[in-house]
Amino acid sequence: MNASSAAIVTANYAARRSPNRWLIRPVGQNAGVPHRAVVASKVTFGLAFQFERDQGCTHVAHCETAVGNRQDAALPEGTIRLKFDSFEGFLGPDGKPIEACAELYLQSDGSMHALVASDAPSLEPATEDREPVPA
């Protein structure tokens, strides 16, 4: 298990057929470490940066912490399953975009689950030349 603080989590666009479906990279770095499953906290979703878009990645998760795991984490009560749309980003079960969540569970089968809370973080928007910063 590897923990990262202030991390960006994406699908593994570098090796789409890998069993390690998710990448975690520290904020400010371009290289990500692949993982089978991820648990992240205080997450805000946003558009991918240019180097990620060049690889076909459209959206990312900005996380206060992210932990890569070899096995799926148990989903706590109250989580919702997310869907992904390359244009609209992360969608809840009702099809409406989810902008943030308290916890994000990315499973080895590619499924995504979130614990959405009223205290989910708010980040100042990122620009192409810098990462987002807490508002």
N, C-alpha and C positions, 0 to 999 in steps of 0.2 A: 504494500500500500504506500503510495507516494502522495504527500500533501503539498499543495501549493497555495500560497496566499496571493490575493490580487491576480487572478488568473483569467484567461480567455479559454473557453471550451468550445470546440467545434466538432462536427462530424469529421471522420478521418478522410479528408479529401486527398491526402497524399497516397493512400492505399485503400481504395474503396472496397476491395474484396477481402481485406484483412479481417480476422476475427476480432482485432482490436479496433472497434468501430469509432472510438472517440479520441480526440487530441486535447491535451491540456498544455497550455503554454503560459509562462509568466508574462504579465503585462510588460510591454516594452521589448519583448523578444519575438522573433518571427518563427522560431523552431518550436514545434510541439512534440510532446511525448505521447505515444499511442497507449490506450488502455482499453480493456474489454468492457468495463463499466465505470461510471463516475457518479459521485455524490457531490453536489455543490451547494453552497449556501449564499444567501443574499445576492440573488441573480437578477440582472437586468438584461433583456434581449436587445440586440441592435444589429445594424447592418455590418457586414464583413468589411475589413479593410482591403485596400487595393490588391495587396499580394495574395490575399485569400480569394478575392473575386477572380483573380487571374487563374486560380486553380478550380474554379467552379463553385466556390463556397459563397453563399449569399447572406447568411445571417450567423451571428455568434452569440454566445452567452458570456457576459461580463460578470465575474463571480468574486465575492470577497474571499472565499476559499473553495478549493476543488480538490477532491481526493480520488485518485485512480485506484480501481480495485480489479482483482482477478475474477471475482464472483459478484453477482447481482446483490444489491442491498435489499433488505426487506422493505416493502413500501409501507410507510406509516398510514394510519387511518386518516382519511380526508384528502389524500392525493387525487389528482385528476390526471387523466391521460392526455397528453398533448399530441397534436397533429402538426405536421410541418408543411408549409407552402412556400416555395422559393420566392414568391412575390410578396406575400403578406407576413411571412415569418412563422412564429409559433402560435398555434391556435388552440383554444380550449375546446371542450366537447360541444359547445354551442356554435363553434365555427368563428368565434370572435377572437381577435388577436389578444395574446397575453403579453404584457409589457415587462412584467417582473414577477418574481416568486421568492418565497422565503427559502425553499429548498428545491433542488432539481435532481431527479434520479434518472440517469441514462443507463439503460440496461444493455446486456450483451446481445440481445436479439434486435437491437435498434429502437426499441420502444422508449418513449420519453414520458416521464411523470413529474408533476409539480405539486408542491404544497404551497398554495397561494395564500398569503396572509396580508392583512391590512398594513403591516409594518414592512412590506417589501421595500427594497432600496430605491432610491431615485438617483440617477446619474446625469450629470451635465452631458449633453450629446458629444459624441466623438466627431472629429474631423478626420480627413484622410491622412493628415500628418501627425496626429496625436491620439493617444488612447483616451477614453472617457475618465473623468475625475468625479469624485463624490460631490454632489450638489450641496 
